[in-house]
Amino acid sequence: MREFRADDWQEYKMDYGSPHKELEPLDQEVAIVDAALKHLVEAGILPHTDYPKDKMLAHRSAVAESFEIPWTAISPRQQRLIYAINAIIQPRHMIAAGVFCGNTFISNAGAAVGPGACYEAHHLIGVEIDPDEAERAERNVRRLDPTGVARVVAADAVDVVRDFGDEIHLLYLDADGTDHRGKGIYYDILQEAYHKMPSGGVVLAHNSVNSAEALASYLEWVRDPANMSASVNVILDGEGLEVSAK
Ligand SMILES: C[S@@+](CC[C@H](N)C(=O)[O-])C[C@H]1O[C@@H](n2cnc3c(N)ncnc32)[C@H](O)[C@@H]1O
């Protein structure tokens, strides 16, 4: 198993109810995310480590000002990492599964819409099975992106991915399932997406650390070189993000 681990990942802790609270000096956050990106380049997942750091901060401010977030487990490091990966890969089509209030979705989509935009995308779709949360997420996203390039739909992510009629360049997984599968649903969603992903397409799976047990089959599958060209468990905080490339 390949991994990147920040030395202090166990001490770096956020309050889920105060997502905008600064947890460390900005330079330190940037350096740790840069080191993770470098590791992803060495693994062959990313072509380079460059992303617009000023736009990332503009994105962060806009989310803090305009999003209603009851709670989130996306730490500032994780927010920066997800934004940077999207800014570097520049997916024309991105689907995020299980977006709750939309914070995870916009961490991805914010590289293409709103004040953090650094490229043009075609379809950025957030999927949330709970209709009330999907409505809130859509409301949040509309404040940042009046164009509709980024949008949230109330549906089961397995169905949305299965019915999507085009290539999927980046898939973000965070759904916790509504039945016995729990986070194990990541595997089912990826199975629907896999044949639509071009070579080099990227999958991000949140909770690779604190849900490792529930994700065992998923993690085994993406870490098998017969399925994905490379996969790295990026451990910047207690949640973790498995980053895999086809
Ligand atoms: C725990 S939340 C993710 C929160 C996110 N990690 C954060 O920190 O903001 C998982 C979401 O997945 C949704 N969900 C569960 N199964 C789903 C499915 N099959 N399709 C889409 N969304 C789903 C749940 O309703 C829930 O809002």
The ligand as a Tripos MOL2 file, in Angstrom:
@<TRIPOS>MOLECULE
LIG
   27    29     1     0     0
SMALL
NO_CHARGES

@<TRIPOS>ATOM
      1 C1        -21.5740   11.8710    5.8890 C.3       1 LIG1
      2 S1        -22.1160   12.7950    4.5130 S.3       1 LIG1
      3 C2        -20.6200   13.4130    3.8470 C.3       1 LIG1
      4 C3        -20.1760   14.6430    4.5680 C.3       1 LIG1
      5 C4        -18.8460   15.1260    4.1260 C.3       1 LIG1
      6 N1        -17.7960   14.1550    4.3980 N.3       1 LIG1
      7 C5        -18.4950   16.4190    4.7980 C.2       1 LIG1
      8 O1        -17.5900   16.4020    5.6260 O.co2     1 LIG1
      9 O2        -19.0840   17.4740    4.4990 O.co2     1 LIG1
     10 C6        -22.5930   11.5470    3.4180 C.3       1 LIG1
     11 C7        -23.8090   11.9280    2.5930 C.3       1 LIG1
     12 O3        -24.0310   10.8980    1.6440 O.3       1 LIG1
     13 C8        -25.4300   10.8510    1.3860 C.3       1 LIG1
     14 N2        -25.7090    9.5820    0.6950 N.ar      1 LIG1
     15 C9        -25.8000    8.3530    1.2400 C.ar      1 LIG1
     16 N3        -26.0340    7.4310    0.2830 N.ar      1 LIG1
     17 C10       -26.0710    8.0890   -0.8980 C.ar      1 LIG1
     18 C11       -26.2600    7.6910   -2.2530 C.ar      1 LIG1
     19 N4        -26.4690    6.4180   -2.5630 N.pl3     1 LIG1
     20 N5        -26.2350    8.6380   -3.2110 N.ar      1 LIG1
     21 C12       -26.0400    9.9420   -2.8900 C.ar      1 LIG1
     22 N6        -25.8590   10.3780   -1.6240 N.ar      1 LIG1
     23 C13       -25.8710    9.4690   -0.6460 C.ar      1 LIG1
     24 C14       -26.0390   11.0090    2.7690 C.3       1 LIG1
     25 O4        -27.3820   11.4320    2.7080 O.3       1 LIG1
     26 C15       -25.1000   12.0560    3.4020 C.3       1 LIG1
     27 O5        -25.5890   13.3680    3.2550 O.3       1 LIG1
@<TRIPOS>BOND
     1     1     2 1
     2     2     3 1
     3     2    10 1
     4     3     4 1
     5     4     5 1
     6     5     6 1
     7     5     7 1
     8     7     8 2
     9     7     9 1
    10    10    11 1
    11    11    12 1
    12    11    26 1
    13    12    13 1
    14    13    14 1
    15    13    24 1
    16    14    15 ar
    17    14    23 ar
    18    15    16 ar
    19    16    17 ar
    20    17    18 ar
    21    17    23 ar
    22    18    19 1
    23    18    20 ar
    24    20    21 ar
    25    21    22 ar
    26    22    23 ar
    27    24    25 1
    28    24    26 1
    29    26    27 1
@<TRIPOS>SUBSTRUCTURE
     1 LIG1         1 GROUP 0 **** ****
